[in-house]
Amino acid sequence: MRHNRANRKLGRIYNERKQLLENLVTSLLKYQQIKTTVAKAKEARRLADHVITLGKQNTLHAKRQVFSILQDHTLTSKVFTDIAPRFKSRAGGYTRVLHLDRRKGDGAEMALLELTEKEIIVKQAPKEKTKKKSKETAGEGAAKPSAETKAHDKDHPKHDDHKDKSSGKANPGFFKNIGKFFKNKGGGN
């Protein structure tokens, strides 16, 4: 039995495996959770914990090391300003792997890799004052139509699709210039 299965090869050569894990960690730190296979999640967890540990050190050397992994300046600064301070009191275990169902196509075991202490984002409800104002204005206008609009409605039907609203002229649509086209293509005259 192989108990300590560290450094899984994931069916890739070294450079591909390194890029895969760096991309997984970048996505994890950006979105706070990712869905991937169990083997990839376990390997990416090791690298993500290392990046967060470096973020807790907050030295120039640590910043350069994190940047060499993430290759993104804004995400690197986010690690040192937002993510690492959340884990100051924690000695390790910054991520968790939650097992999910198997993938439908090939039956691979899927997992959810997430940060243990996520950033809480609260969505604010729209202000009620603006809703009340819009309801009041819509209600007042629609409640009592004037005598002018009633007389106008009798004279003009609601569906005047054959007239152009901007110019008031008839709008024949597609067949507007078709007569001119065939008249000029006759060839005889």
C-alpha positions as CSV (number, residue, x, y, z in Angstrom):
1,M,0.0,0.0,0.0
2,R,1.2,3.5,-0.8
3,H,0.1,5.6,2.1
4,N,2.1,8.8,1.6
5,R,1.2,9.6,-2.0
6,A,2.8,13.1,-2.2
7,N,3.9,14.6,-5.5
8,R,1.2,13.0,-7.7
9,K,2.2,13.2,-11.3
10,L,-1.4,13.7,-12.5
11,G,-0.6,12.2,-15.9
12,R,1.5,15.2,-16.9
13,I,5.1,16.1,-17.4
14,Y,6.8,18.5,-14.9
15,N,6.2,21.8,-16.7
16,E,2.5,21.0,-17.4
17,R,1.9,19.8,-13.9
18,K,3.5,22.9,-12.4
19,Q,1.4,25.2,-14.6
20,L,-1.8,23.3,-13.8
21,L,-1.3,23.6,-10.0
22,E,-0.4,27.3,-10.3
23,N,-3.5,27.9,-12.3
24,L,-5.6,26.0,-9.8
25,V,-4.2,28.0,-6.9
26,T,-4.7,31.3,-8.7
27,S,-8.4,30.4,-9.3
28,L,-8.8,29.3,-5.7
29,L,-7.5,32.5,-4.3
30,K,-9.5,34.6,-6.8
31,Y,-12.9,32.8,-6.4
32,Q,-12.3,31.3,-2.9
33,Q,-13.5,27.8,-4.1
34,I,-13.0,25.7,-7.1
35,K,-14.4,22.4,-8.4
36,T,-11.9,19.8,-9.6
37,T,-10.9,16.2,-9.3
38,V,-9.8,14.9,-5.9
39,A,-6.2,14.2,-6.9
40,K,-5.8,17.7,-8.3
41,A,-7.5,19.2,-5.3
42,K,-5.1,17.5,-2.9
43,E,-2.0,18.6,-4.8
44,A,-3.3,22.2,-5.2
45,R,-4.1,22.3,-1.5
46,R,-0.4,21.8,-0.7
47,L,0.6,24.7,-2.9
48,A,-2.2,27.0,-1.7
49,D,-1.3,26.5,1.9
50,H,2.3,27.3,1.1
51,V,1.2,30.6,-0.7
52,I,-0.9,31.7,2.3
53,T,1.9,30.9,4.7
54,L,4.2,33.1,2.6
55,G,1.5,35.8,2.7
56,K,1.6,35.7,6.5
57,Q,5.3,36.5,6.5
58,N,4.8,39.8,4.5
59,T,8.4,40.3,3.5
60,L,9.8,41.3,0.1
61,H,11.3,37.8,-0.4
62,A,7.9,36.3,0.3
63,K,6.1,38.7,-2.1
64,R,8.5,37.7,-4.8
65,Q,8.0,34.0,-4.1
66,V,4.2,34.4,-4.2
67,F,4.4,36.4,-7.4
68,S,6.5,33.6,-9.0
69,I,3.7,31.2,-8.4
70,L,0.6,33.4,-9.1
71,Q,2.1,35.6,-11.9
72,D,-0.5,38.3,-11.1
73,H,0.3,41.6,-9.3
74,T,-3.2,42.4,-8.2
75,L,-3.8,38.9,-6.8
76,T,-0.4,38.9,-5.1
77,S,-1.2,42.1,-3.3
78,K,-4.7,40.7,-2.4
79,V,-2.9,37.7,-0.8
80,F,-0.9,40.0,1.5
81,T,-3.6,42.5,2.2
82,D,-6.9,40.4,2.4
83,I,-6.4,36.7,2.4
84,A,-3.3,36.1,4.7
85,P,-4.6,38.4,7.5
86,R,-7.7,36.3,7.8
87,F,-5.5,33.3,8.8
88,K,-3.2,35.1,11.3
89,S,-4.4,33.1,14.2
90,R,-4.3,29.8,12.3
91,A,-1.2,27.7,12.2
92,G,-2.2,25.7,9.1
93,G,-5.1,24.1,7.4
94,Y,-6.1,27.1,5.3
95,T,-8.0,25.0,2.7
96,R,-10.4,22.1,2.8
97,V,-11.3,19.4,0.3
98,L,-15.0,18.4,0.2
99,H,-15.7,15.2,-1.8
100,L,-18.6,15.5,-4.4
101,D,-20.2,13.0,-6.7
102,R,-18.4,11.4,-9.6
103,R,-18.2,13.2,-12.9
104,K,-20.8,12.1,-15.4
105,G,-18.5,11.7,-18.4
106,D,-15.6,9.6,-17.1
107,G,-16.6,8.8,-13.5
108,A,-13.7,10.7,-12.0
109,E,-14.1,11.6,-8.3
110,M,-14.8,15.3,-8.0
111,A,-14.0,17.6,-5.1
112,L,-14.6,21.1,-4.0
113,L,-11.4,22.9,-2.9
114,E,-12.2,26.0,-0.8
115,L,-10.6,28.3,1.7
116,T,-11.6,27.6,5.3
117,E,-12.2,31.3,6.1
118,K,-14.0,32.8,3.2
119,E,-14.6,36.5,2.6
120,I,-18.2,37.3,3.4
121,I,-19.8,39.4,0.6
122,V,-23.2,40.9,1.6
123,K,-25.5,42.0,-1.2
124,Q,-27.5,45.1,-0.3
125,A,-31.2,45.3,-1.2
126,P,-32.2,48.2,-3.4
127,K,-33.4,51.2,-1.5
128,E,-37.1,51.2,-0.9
129,K,-37.5,55.0,-1.3
130,T,-36.8,54.7,-5.0
131,K,-39.3,51.9,-5.4
132,K,-42.0,53.9,-3.7
133,K,-41.4,56.9,-5.9
134,S,-41.5,54.9,-9.1
135,K,-44.7,53.2,-8.0
136,E,-46.3,56.4,-7.1
137,T,-45.5,58.1,-10.3
138,A,-46.6,55.1,-12.4
139,G,-49.8,54.9,-10.4
140,E,-50.7,58.5,-10.8
141,G,-50.2,58.6,-14.5
142,A,-52.1,55.4,-15.2
143,A,-55.0,55.9,-12.8
144,K,-56.8,58.8,-14.5
145,P,-56.5,59.1,-18.3
146,S,-57.4,62.6,-19.6
147,A,-60.2,63.4,-21.9
148,E,-57.7,64.3,-24.6
149,T,-56.2,60.8,-24.7
150,K,-59.6,59.2,-24.8
151,A,-60.6,61.2,-27.9
152,H,-57.2,60.5,-29.5
153,D,-57.6,56.8,-28.9
154,K,-61.0,56.8,-30.7
155,D,-59.6,58.5,-33.8
156,H,-56.4,56.5,-34.1
157,P,-56.3,52.7,-33.7
158,K,-53.6,51.3,-31.4
159,H,-51.7,49.2,-33.9
160,D,-50.6,51.5,-36.7
161,D,-47.7,49.3,-38.0
162,H,-48.1,50.4,-41.6
163,K,-47.1,54.0,-40.7
164,D,-43.7,55.2,-39.6
165,K,-44.0,56.8,-36.2
166,S,-41.3,59.4,-36.8
167,S,-42.4,60.8,-40.2
168,G,-46.1,59.8,-40.4
169,K,-45.6,58.3,-43.9
170,A,-46.5,54.8,-45.0
171,N,-43.7,52.3,-44.5
172,P,-43.9,49.5,-47.0
173,G,-40.9,47.7,-45.4
174,F,-39.0,45.2,-47.4
175,F,-40.8,45.8,-50.7
176,K,-40.1,49.5,-50.6
177,N,-37.7,49.7,-53.6
178,I,-38.3,46.3,-55.2
179,G,-40.3,47.9,-58.1
180,K,-37.4,50.1,-59.1
181,F,-35.1,47.2,-59.0
182,F,-37.0,45.1,-61.4
183,K,-37.9,48.1,-63.7
184,N,-34.2,48.9,-64.2
185,K,-33.2,45.3,-64.8
186,G,-35.6,44.7,-67.7
187,G,-32.7,45.0,-70.2
188,G,-35.0,46.0,-73.1
189,N,-35.5,49.7,-72.5
